[in-house]
Amino acid sequence: MNYHIISGKLSSDTNSISITNRSFRYADGLFESMFFTNNKIAFSARHLQRLYLGMETLRIEPHPLLCIEKIEEGCRLLMAKNQISSSARVRLQVYRNAEGFYLPSSNKSEFLLEVFPLDRVKYKHNAAGLKIGIARSISKEASPLSQLKTTAKQEMIIAALEAQDKRWDDALICNSKGNIVESTNANLFIIKNNQLISPPLSDGPLNGIMRQNIIKIAPRLGLSFKAISLSPQDLLNADEIFLSNAIVGIKWVSQLQSKSFSSKISSTILTECNKLL
């Protein structure tokens, strides 16, 4: 039996979300994926800050129980009830709790808290690396919504299906200008001549929590950082490529098209990321 929490109430009812839920009908919601380890949510303040900024943009009123202390308390309860011993992937979804069609009758919110077991308490180096490609079936554009973790993720779904069809581990997504934005579930970084480079937020990527951490880590490793647009050729000319998010930390890319890449610097960055947990 799997337990979850809806707005502070523990439940195991798989029918506890109504078919009239606006997140189901209109993707009228947001979410955060977080890493629970060492008895807390890693980088919890920044996750909640991003969530609150998203709610402000969508004009969703925060639920009174939506605070770090209550969320972490809920995670501990769910881990105990679901017999998860040490670490977990946390999914916190907020949705507008209202009737109406496109125009909601209210801006009040509810939230769903779930935990899923992980087999590690820190970030691990992916020894084999990732084989990735560039999706051609979909693009992602910069907009006021591109910085929000909304529940509307059709671009990521279509690109992930393309990756599956082509037997890649992940797919990179471009914008209409042909610049690489991000992967289906992570921010993109390359290393070239001891310089760390990532697409600028103006190109459309999410301002990921781990992206923020890596940018801060770079100077202490002797790496300068630039946020500049990246073409597919820029990636092929790179010394290293890696992807990042708050759950996995860093996943280095071993192959893009016919070119192979090393993980010398990215593995060092991963070690620094683990020091932040």
N, C-alpha and C positions, 0 to 999 in steps of 0.2 A: 504494500500500500504506500503510495507516494503522497506526502503532505506538502501543502503550500499555504501561503498566508495571503488573504485578501483584506486589505485595509485594516490590518491588525488582528484579524480573526483566523485562527488555525482551521484548515479544512483538508479533507481528503476526497471531497466530492468532485468528480471529474466534470460535472455539469454545473459547476458553481459560477461560470461566466455565461451570461445571457446571450441569446442570438441577436438581441438588439444592441449589444455592446458596440459603441461607436468606433473602437479600435478595430473591431472585426468588419464593420460596415464601411468605414471611411478612412481607416488608418489614422484615426484621430487620437494618437497617443505617441509616447516616447518610451525609450528603454535605455538601460545601462547594463552592460555585461562587466562583472567585476570579479576579482580574484580574492577569495577568502582564505587567508593563511595566517599562521601565528595568532589565531584567535581573533582576527580582525579583518576588515576589508582593506586591501592595499589601496592607498591613494583615495580613501573614501571622501575626503573633503572636496577634492577636485571633481570626482564623479558626481557628487550631489550638486556642486556648483553648476556644472554643465547641464544637469537635468533641470535645475531651477531656471537657468537662462532659457532653456528650451520651452519650459512651461510658460515663462513670461512672454516669449515670442508668439506662442500659440494661444495665449490668453486662457490658459488652464490654471485654475486656482490650486495651490498646493494643499494636499491633505494634511491635517494637523499632526498625524503620526509619521509624516515623511521627514524624518531627521536621522542623522547618523546613528545616534544611540539606539533608537527603536529598530532601525534596519539591522544593525549588527546583532541586537538582542534576538530579533526574528531569525536571523541566519543560524545562530547557535541553537535555537529551539528546533528549527527545521533539520539541522544536521543530526541532532539527537533523535528526533522522530523518524528520520529516514536512514538512521544507522550509518551516517557518514562520519568517519573518525577524525580526519585531520584537515583536509583542504577541499574547497569546492568552487565551482563556477557559479556565480550568483547572477540571476537575471531579475532585474527590478523594472517592471513595466508600469507606467502611469497612463491612464486614459481618462478622457472626459466622461463623466457620468451624467448623461443627459439624454433626453428624447430629442426629436426633431430630425430634419433631413440635413442638408448642408449647414443650415443655420441651427446651432444648438439652442435648446431651451434654457440651458444653464452652463456655467463654466466650472462647476464643482468637479472634483476628481475622486477616483478610486485608484488603488494600486495592487499589483500582483507581485508577490515575492516568491521566487523559486530557487532551489539549490540543486546542483548536480555534482556528483563525486569526481574528484581529480586524483590522479595517482602520484602527485608530487606536491611538495610544499614550497618549492622555489622554481625559477625558470630553468629549463633544460636546453642544452645545445642539441639541435637536430643534426645528428652526425652525418646523415646521408644528404642533407640539403633538399631544397625544393626544386622540382622541375616545373617551370611556369611558362605561360604564353600570354599574348595580348589578345583580348577579346575583340572580335569584329562584329558581334551581333548586337551590341548595345553601347551607348555612351552615357556619360554623366556630366551634367552641366553645373556650373557654379550658380548659386541662387541664395536668397535668404534662408532657404531650408537646407542647403547642403551642409551647414554647420550644426544641424540638429540630428540627433539619433532618433528619427521618427520610425514608426513601425512600417512605413512604406519603403520597402527595400527591393522593388522589382528589378532595378538595374543589377544588384548583387545576385539575385536569384538567376537571372538570365545568363549572366557571365559565369556563374558557378556551374550551370548546366552545360555551357560551352566547354568549360574546363574538363568536366566529366566526359563529354563526348570525345575530346581530344587527348584524354588521359594525362592531363596536367594535374599537378597538385593544387594549383590556384591560377587565377586569371587576373591580369591587369586590365584596368578600365581606362579608356581615353575620354577626353572631352571632344567637342566638335572641332576644335583647332588641331586635334591630333596629338595633344600633350597627354602624357600619362598622369592619371589622377591618383589612383590607389588600387589596391587589390579588392577582392570580394569581401574581405573581412579585416583588412589591415592597412596601415600607412606604408608608404614606400620610401626607402632611402637607397642612395648609391654612394659609393666611396670612389673618388677619383683624385689621384695625386695628393693623398692625405687631406682631402677636403670632403666633408660630409654634406650631401645635397639631398633635398626633399622638395617635392612640388609645393609651391606657395598655396596658401588657403584660397587665394583668388582664382586658382584653377579648379577648385571644387572639392578637395579632399576634406575629410573630417579632421578637426583639430584633436587628434587622439591623445589620451592621457599619457601613453607610453611615448608617443611622438614628442610631447613636451619634455618628458624626462630625458630622452636621448639628446635633445638639443642642449639641455643644461649639462649633460655629462661630457659632451664633445670637447670643450676647452681643456678639461683636466687630462684628456688623453692626447692632447696636442693636435686636435682636429679643429679646423675652422668650419663654420657652418654657413651655408647659403640656401635660401629658399628660392629656387628658380625653376622655370618650366622645363620639363624633361621630355624629349622626343624618344621614340623607340631606338634611334641610333645612339642617343646619349647613353642609354642603358647598355647597349652592346659595346660601347667604348669604356664602360666602367671597370674598375678593378674589382669591386665587390657590389653585390646587391643584397638587401635584406628587407624583410617586412616586419612590422611591429604592431602589437596591440597589448592591452592590459592583461589578457589571459595568458598568452604564450610568451610575452616579453619580446623576443626576437626569433625569427626564423630566417636563416640565411638561404639564399638562392644559389643552387649549384649549377643550374642550367637554364638559359633563355635561348630559344631557337637552337642553333648549333654551338653556341659559345658556353664554355664552362667558367665558373668563378670560384674563388677561394673564400675562406671565412676567417682569415687571420685577425682583422680588425673587428669585425662584427662579433666574434666570440669574446673579445676583450670587452666590448660594450655590454654584452650580455652579463658578464661577470659584475660589471659596475651596476647594472640594473638590479641584480640580486641583492646588492648591498642596501638598496632602498626599501626592501621588503621588511 
